[in-house]
Amino acid sequence: MPIFNKVKPRPATDPRPPRIAAKAKPDAYHVPSQAEALPELGSLLEKENEISASVRANRAELKLLERELAVDDTPEVHPDVAALLGDSPSSKASKRKAIADMRHRIAVGETALVEIQKRRHSLETKASLAVCDAVRPEIGKRVAALVAALQAADIAHGELNELILAIEAEGVSWAALGPIRPFFLNEPGSGRIAGYIKDVSEAGYAQ
């Protein structure tokens, strides 16, 4: 009989901490794209997609016309000669004209795309600022939450530090208590937390 791997339940005496169920994530905040934040850019991108699709279709049509011309073995008569004779343009002459027209349309489309790229580049800074303006309220909300948490951590750090100093004042080594001092925070009320709060406050957040 086949053997299947089964997840065994933890024994009642398992010393490991209980598993914590993952919390359901709230709906993610939508950061607007540059096109959404700046309608002027959005319209330009739509036009770019439209012209790009047209150029691709024209290139495919050009290849088809060139293949048809390559296998066309009918006599070729110059359009002006055919007109003098009262004849319709020859098959080859018609294909050559269609190819020339298609190449012209492709060249015009490609030139337009180059111009659109220039205009997009000129709008990049404006679009980025528009996105920043749109997300600023949410950024302010989250920065404020972080500042509140950091301030609480700074207070807790100070209280822990007072206790450690009191232990040291008794001439006791607290090494047996483990790595309890958060050296990465520097001194309570100064260092990285205070520097960050100062920076965001000067930037207009967490007032």
C-alpha positions in Angstrom: 0.0 0.0 0.0 1.3 3.5 -0.8 2.5 5.5 2.1 1.4 9.1 2.4 3.1 11.8 4.5 0.6 13.0 7.1 1.1 16.0 9.3 1.3 14.7 12.8 -0.5 16.6 15.6 1.7 18.1 18.2 1.9 16.2 21.5 0.3 17.8 24.5 3.7 18.3 26.0 5.2 20.0 23.0 7.4 22.9 24.5 7.2 24.9 21.3 5.0 28.0 21.3 1.5 27.5 19.7 1.1 28.3 16.1 -0.4 31.7 15.4 -2.9 31.8 12.6 -2.1 34.3 9.9 -4.2 37.4 10.1 -6.3 38.2 7.1 -4.8 41.2 5.3 -7.0 44.2 4.7 -7.6 45.4 1.2 -4.4 46.7 -0.1 -4.2 50.5 -0.6 -4.2 51.3 -4.3 -1.4 53.6 -5.3 -2.5 55.3 -8.5 -0.4 55.0 -11.6 1.1 58.0 -13.1 -1.5 57.9 -15.9 -4.3 57.8 -13.3 -2.9 60.6 -11.3 -2.2 62.8 -14.3 -5.0 62.6 -16.9 -2.9 64.4 -19.4 -0.4 61.6 -19.3 -3.1 59.0 -19.4 -4.5 60.4 -22.7 -1.0 60.5 -24.1 -0.5 56.8 -23.3 -3.8 55.8 -24.8 -2.7 57.6 -28.0 0.6 55.8 -27.9 -1.1 52.4 -27.6 -3.4 53.3 -30.5 -0.6 54.4 -32.8 1.7 51.5 -31.8 -1.1 49.0 -32.7 -1.6 50.8 -36.0 2.1 50.7 -36.9 2.2 46.9 -36.1 -0.7 46.3 -38.3 0.8 48.3 -41.1 4.1 46.4 -40.9 2.2 43.1 -41.2 0.3 44.5 -44.2 3.6 45.7 -45.7 5.1 42.2 -45.5 2.1 40.7 -47.1 2.2 43.2 -50.0 5.9 42.7 -50.5 5.4 38.9 -50.7 2.5 39.4 -53.2 4.7 41.7 -55.4 7.6 39.2 -55.3 5.4 36.4 -56.9 3.5 38.7 -59.3 4.6 37.7 -62.8 2.2 39.9 -64.7 3.6 42.6 -67.1 4.4 45.9 -65.5 3.2 49.1 -67.1 4.0 52.5 -65.7 0.8 54.1 -64.3 1.3 57.2 -66.6 1.6 54.9 -69.7 -1.4 53.0 -68.7 -3.3 56.3 -68.2 -2.4 57.4 -71.8 -3.6 54.1 -73.1 -6.8 54.3 -71.2 -5.9 51.2 -69.2 -6.2 50.6 -65.5 -3.0 50.5 -63.5 -1.2 47.2 -63.8 -1.2 44.8 -60.9 2.5 45.4 -60.1 2.1 49.1 -60.3 -0.9 49.0 -57.9 1.1 46.9 -55.5 4.1 49.2 -55.6 1.9 52.2 -54.9 0.3 50.4 -52.0 3.7 49.5 -50.6 4.9 53.1 -50.9 1.8 54.3 -49.2 2.2 51.7 -46.4 5.8 52.7 -45.9 4.8 56.3 -45.6 2.1 55.5 -43.0 4.6 53.5 -41.0 7.2 56.3 -41.1 4.6 58.8 -40.0 3.5 56.5 -37.1 7.0 55.9 -36.0 7.7 59.7 -36.0 4.6 60.3 -33.9 5.7 57.7 -31.4 9.1 59.4 -31.0 7.3 62.7 -30.4 5.1 61.0 -27.8 8.2 59.7 -26.0 9.5 63.2 -25.8 6.2 64.4 -24.3 6.1 61.5 -21.9 9.6 62.4 -20.7 8.6 66.0 -20.1 5.6 64.9 -18.0 7.5 62.5 -15.8 8.2 64.9 -12.9 4.7 66.4 -13.0 3.2 62.9 -13.0 5.4 61.7 -10.1 4.3 64.8 -8.1 0.7 64.0 -8.8 1.1 60.5 -7.5 2.8 61.8 -4.3 0.0 64.3 -3.8 -2.6 61.5 -4.2 -1.0 59.2 -1.6 0.1 61.9 0.8 -3.0 61.5 3.1 -2.4 57.8 3.4 1.3 58.3 3.9 0.6 60.7 6.7 -1.7 58.2 8.4 0.9 55.5 8.3 3.8 57.7 9.4 1.7 58.9 12.3 1.0 55.3 13.3 4.7 54.5 13.1 5.7 57.5 15.1 3.3 56.6 17.8 4.7 53.1 17.9 8.2 54.3 18.0 7.5 56.8 20.8 6.0 53.9 22.8 9.0 51.8 22.1 11.3 54.7 23.2 9.4 55.0 26.5 9.6 51.2 27.0 13.3 51.4 26.1 13.9 54.1 28.7 12.1 52.1 31.4 14.1 49.0 30.6 17.3 51.0 30.6 16.5 52.4 34.1 16.1 48.9 35.4 19.4 47.8 33.9 21.2 50.8 35.4 19.6 49.9 38.8 20.9 46.4 38.6 24.4 47.6 37.6 24.3 50.1 40.6 24.0 47.0 42.9 27.2 45.7 41.3 25.4 42.9 39.7 26.2 41.6 36.2 23.0 41.2 34.2 24.6 39.0 31.5 22.7 36.0 32.8 19.5 37.8 31.7 20.4 37.5 28.1 20.7 40.1 25.3 18.1 42.4 26.7 19.6 45.8 25.9 18.7 47.0 22.4 22.0 48.6 21.4 20.7 49.5 17.9 18.4 52.1 19.5 21.2 54.1 21.0 20.2 56.0 24.2 16.5 56.5 25.1 15.2 59.8 23.8 18.0 60.2 21.3 19.5 58.4 18.4 17.7 56.8 15.5 14.1 57.1 16.8 14.4 60.7 17.8 16.2 61.5 14.5 13.4 59.9 12.4 10.7 61.6 14.3 12.5 64.9 13.9 12.8 64.4 10.1 9.2 63.4 9.5 8.0 66.3 11.7 10.0 68.8 9.7 8.5 67.2 6.6 5.0 68.0 7.9 4.0 64.6 9.3 3.0 63.5 12.7 2.3 67.1 13.9 
